[in-house]
Amino acid sequence: MQLVPLTADERPLIPILLLVTASTGVIDAICVLHLGVFAAYMTGTIILVGLQFVGTGKTAPGGGLIALACFALGAILGGRLARRAKPRNRLLAESLIVVAVLVFLASLVIAFGNSADAMTRYAAIVLLATGMGIQVAATRHRAIPDMTMPAATMVIHGLAYDSPVAGGQAERYLRRFGVIIALMAGAASGALIATWHVWAGLLLGAALIAAAGLLILKLVPLTAEAMGR
């Protein structure tokens, strides 16, 4: 299979999108440990809801169902944001800034609410799952191979499937290892900071996403050739 090389306005996105990948690790680690759902990894949330429906989960299925609905809502909103007639890098940056605001609001909900209270937990889930739906829509629309979040399952599969042992050519192996390391580092950082304060871990996730959006606007060519829609 012949690889399509990245263009001049795509290459600088790789390290920046690794920041977004790390933020996904931060946010989902905190969500599964403290809110009982995944905000971005919907496969995990579906499994948790299934366990909860038969009484083997640690929480009621309400949070998981809210996460699924709000992630879908975020995907719809993200699709609308990403399909405007603007350069695609600018669309990506603007979408990430929207996501950062939603994650920041979730950190405020946790900081000023009672995380043991169901309404506080559900409000945070609404904001985080909606934000993650927008984030995945934005990175999916930008379509950088292996950089659509969360794509760790296919990244790990790709490392093995495209390895010389399997008859492949070790395609994009540095990028793929970067995704795995970023997710692990983000999850570890989020879990560690959340042992101090959950809101602080979410604030880190918001900061990483905001930094990624601003770096795209500052450093990445916003070429007219890469328009949305």
N, C-alpha and C positions, 0 to 999 in steps of 0.2 A: 504494500500500500504506500503510495507516494504522499508524503506529508505536505500540507499547504503551509508555507512559511508565514510567520506573523508579519503584519505590516508595521510601518513606523509608528502608527498611533496605537498599536496593540502591544508591542514589546514592553513599554514602560509599565503597562498595567499589571504584569505578573507579580512583582514584589508588592505592589499596592493591594492587589486582591488577596495576597497572602495575609495581609493585615485583617481584611474582612473575614477570611477563613478563621483566623485566630479569634476574632470577636464572636464568631459562631460557636467555637468551642467554649469560650467564656460563658456565653448566654445559656447555651443548652446544658452545660454542667450545672449552673446555678438553678435552672428550671427543674431539672430532674431531681436534684437533691432537695430543693426547698419548696418547689411548687407542684411537684408530682407529675409533670408533663415534660415533653420536649417542645420547644417553640419553633425550631427549624426542622428537626429530623422527624418528620411526620410518620415514618414507618415505625419509629419507636413509640410515638404517641398512640398509634393504632393498636400496637401490641399491648401497651399499658391499659388502654380502655377495655380491650378484650379480657385481660386479667381482672380488671375492676368489676366487670359485669358478672363475673362468676364468684366474686367475693375474695379473690386471692391477691388483689392489689392493696397497696398501703393507703390509698385514698379513694374517694368516690369518683365515678366516671365523669362527673360534671365538668371538671377542669379540662379533661382530655377532649371532651366534645366541644367545649368552647374553643380550645386551641385549634382543633381541626377546622371549625367554622371560620374563625378569624384568620387562620393561615390562608384559607381559600379567598376570603375577602381581601386580604393583603395581595394575593396573586392577581385579583381583578384590578385593584387599584394600581399595582405595579405595572400591569399590562397597559393600563391607560397612560401612566406616566412615561413608560418606555417607548410608546408608539407615537409620541408627538414628533412633529417635523423639526427636529433639532439634531445637531451632531451627536452621535451615539455616546461618545465619551462624556459630553456634557449631561446627557440624559442619565447616564450611570451615576455621575457625581451628584446630581440633584436628587436622584432617588436615594442614594446612600445618606445624604444629609437629612432627608425626611425620616429614614429609618433611625438615624442617630437621635433625632428629636423624640421619636416614640420610645426608644429604649431609655433615654434620659427621663422621660415622664414616668416610665415604669419604676425607675430607681427612686423617684420622688414619692410615688405611691407607697412603695415599701418603706421608705425612710420615715414618712409621716403617718403611716397607717400601722395597723397591727398585723404582722405577717401570719399570725395564727388565725386571724379572722378570715372567713371564707370570702367575703366581699372584697377585701383587700387583695387576696390571692387571685380571685377571678379578674379583678380590674387589671392587675399586672399581667396576667396571662393574655387578656385581650390586647393590650398594647404590644407585648412582645411577639405574640404569634402574628398579629397584623404586620408588624415591622419585618419579621422574618419572611413573610409572604411577599412583601414588596422587595426585599433584598434578593431573594431567589429569582423573582421575576426580572429584576434589573440585570443580574449577572447572566441569567439565561438568555435574555435578549441580546446582551453584548457578545455572547457566544464565543468566549475564549476557551479552547479545549481544556478540560479538567478543572476549570475555574468556576463552574456553576456550583453554588453551595446549596445544600451539603452533598458532596459527591464522593465521599470517602470510600464507599463500597466499590464503586466503579473505578476509582483511582487505584485501590489495592488490586482489584481484578486486572486492571490494565498493566500494572507493574509485572504481574505474573504472566499474563497472556501475551504481552509483547516482549517478554524476556528472551534472550538467546536460547535458553533451555527449551522454551516452547516454540522455537523457530521464528521468533520476532527479531526486532532490531533495537530493542531497549528505547523505544520512542518516549520522549518527554519525561525521562525518569527523574531528572533533577526537579522538575516542576511537581511531579507526583509525590516525591519524597517531601518536598516543601509543604504540600497540602497536609500530609499526614502529621508532620512535625508541628505545623502551625496549629492544627486542631488539638493535638495532645498538649502543646504548651498553653494554648488558650484555656482548655478544660482544667488543667492543673492550676493555672493562675486564678481562674474564676472560683474554683472550689476553695482554694487557699484563702483568698481575700474574703469570700463569703462566710468563712468561719469567724471572721471578725465582724463584718456587717454585710448582709445580703445586698443592700442598696449600693455599697461601695463596689462590689463585684459588677453589678449592672452598670454602674457609672464607668468602669473601665471598658466594658463592652461598647457603650455609647461613644467613649472617647476614641477608641480604635476605629469605629465606623466613620465618625466625623473626620478624623485625620485622613482616612482613605479618600473620602469625598473631596476634601480640600486639596490633597496632594494631586488628585486627578485634574482638578481645575487649574492648579499651579504648574504642574510639570508635564502633563500628557498633552500632546497635540490634539486640539479640538477641530479636527479636519472636517471640511464640508463634504468630503467624499464618503464619510461614514455617517450617513443620516439615518434617523430612526424610521420606523414603519416597516 
